[in-house]
Every structure is written in structure tokens, then in C-alpha cells.
Amino acid sequence: MYAFNYDSEAAFLHGVIAIPARRALEKEKINSLEKLSDYSEKEIMQLHGFGKNAMMKLKNYMKENQVCFKEA
């Protein structure tokens, strides 16, 4: 039997967006949808590692969870 140490921060957006985009959010200490909603779409797109594909997937995920970016 193996014990896994579940880290919810490390798992944030796992399987939703690619690793470079997840690392970009992690670097900014964005580890929840609540924190993500404090940023505008433009601010997130400026992060190194974030592109149109990651943004499209992220926006779909946020919509499913009834969260949106702050107005620019």
C-alpha cells in the first residue's frame, strides 16, 4: 500500500492546461480559481508560458465553474 501526499495546490488545473502555463500561474502564486478571478485575461496572457490554447482551455474551465476574469 502506497501513501500519496495530495497537494491541492500542485493539482490546481492539472489536466486542464499544459505544464508551462500551470508553472506560470504557480510562479505568480495563483493556485485557486478565486485568486485567478483577481486577474484580467490580458494580465494572464502576459505571463511567460501562457498562450492562446491555454487561455481557451482555462476560460472554458472557469466558465464550467462559474468564475470569470476581472474586467480589464
The 8 nearest C-alpha neighbors of each residue, nearest first, counted from 0:
[[1, 2, 3, 4, 5, 6, 7, 10],
 [0, 2, 3, 4, 5, 6, 7, 10],
 [1, 3, 4, 0, 5, 6, 7, 10],
 [4, 2, 5, 1, 6, 0, 7, 10],
 [3, 5, 6, 2, 7, 1, 9, 10],
 [6, 4, 3, 7, 10, 9, 8, 2],
 [5, 7, 9, 8, 4, 10, 11, 3],
 [6, 8, 10, 9, 11, 5, 30, 31],
 [9, 7, 11, 10, 6, 30, 31, 25],
 [10, 8, 6, 7, 11, 13, 30, 25],
 [9, 11, 7, 13, 8, 12, 6, 5],
 [12, 10, 8, 13, 9, 30, 7, 31],
 [11, 13, 15, 14, 10, 16, 21, 57],
 [14, 12, 10, 15, 11, 16, 9, 21],
 [13, 15, 16, 12, 17, 10, 11, 18],
 [16, 14, 12, 13, 56, 57, 17, 60],
 [17, 15, 53, 14, 12, 56, 20, 21],
 [18, 16, 20, 19, 21, 53, 15, 14],
 [17, 19, 21, 20, 22, 16, 13, 48],
 [20, 18, 48, 22, 21, 17, 23, 49],
 [19, 21, 48, 49, 23, 22, 18, 17],
 [22, 20, 18, 24, 23, 19, 25, 17],
 [21, 23, 25, 19, 20, 24, 26, 18],
 [22, 24, 20, 26, 21, 25, 48, 46],
 [25, 23, 29, 27, 21, 22, 26, 28],
 [24, 26, 22, 28, 27, 23, 29, 21],
 [27, 25, 23, 24, 28, 22, 29, 21],
 [26, 28, 24, 25, 29, 23, 22, 30],
 [29, 27, 25, 26, 30, 24, 34, 23],
 [30, 28, 24, 27, 25, 34, 31, 35],
 [29, 31, 8, 28, 11, 25, 34, 24],
 [32, 30, 33, 34, 29, 35, 11, 8],
 [31, 33, 35, 34, 36, 66, 30, 61],
 [32, 34, 31, 36, 35, 37, 66, 30],
 [35, 33, 31, 36, 37, 32, 29, 30],
 [34, 36, 32, 37, 33, 38, 29, 31],
 [35, 37, 68, 33, 38, 34, 69, 67],
 [38, 36, 35, 34, 69, 68, 39, 33],
 [39, 37, 36, 69, 35, 68, 42, 40],
 [38, 40, 69, 68, 42, 41, 71, 70],
 [39, 41, 43, 42, 68, 44, 38, 71],
 [40, 42, 44, 39, 43, 45, 71, 38],
 [43, 41, 39, 45, 40, 44, 38, 46],
 [42, 44, 40, 45, 46, 41, 39, 38],
 [45, 43, 41, 46, 42, 49, 40, 50],
 [44, 46, 42, 43, 41, 47, 49, 50],
 [47, 45, 44, 43, 49, 23, 48, 42],
 [46, 48, 49, 23, 45, 20, 44, 19],
 [49, 47, 20, 19, 23, 46, 50, 22],
 [50, 48, 20, 44, 47, 46, 53, 54],
 [51, 49, 53, 52, 54, 44, 48, 20],
 [50, 52, 54, 53, 55, 49, 44, 56],
 [53, 51, 55, 54, 50, 56, 49, 16],
 [54, 52, 56, 50, 16, 55, 51, 57],
 [55, 53, 57, 51, 52, 56, 58, 50],
 [54, 56, 52, 58, 57, 53, 51, 59],
 [57, 55, 59, 53, 54, 58, 60, 52],
 [56, 58, 54, 60, 59, 55, 53, 61],
 [57, 59, 61, 55, 60, 56, 54, 62],
 [58, 60, 62, 56, 57, 61, 63, 55],
 [61, 59, 57, 63, 58, 62, 56, 64],
 [60, 62, 66, 58, 64, 63, 59, 65],
 [63, 61, 65, 59, 64, 60, 66, 58],
 [64, 62, 60, 61, 65, 59, 66, 58],
 [63, 65, 61, 62, 66, 60, 32, 59],
 [66, 64, 62, 63, 61, 67, 60, 32],
 [67, 65, 61, 64, 62, 36, 32, 68],
 [68, 66, 36, 61, 69, 62, 65, 58],
 [69, 67, 36, 39, 38, 40, 70, 37],
 [68, 70, 39, 38, 36, 37, 71, 67],
 [69, 71, 39, 68, 40, 38, 67, 37],
 [70, 39, 69, 41, 40, 38, 68, 42]]
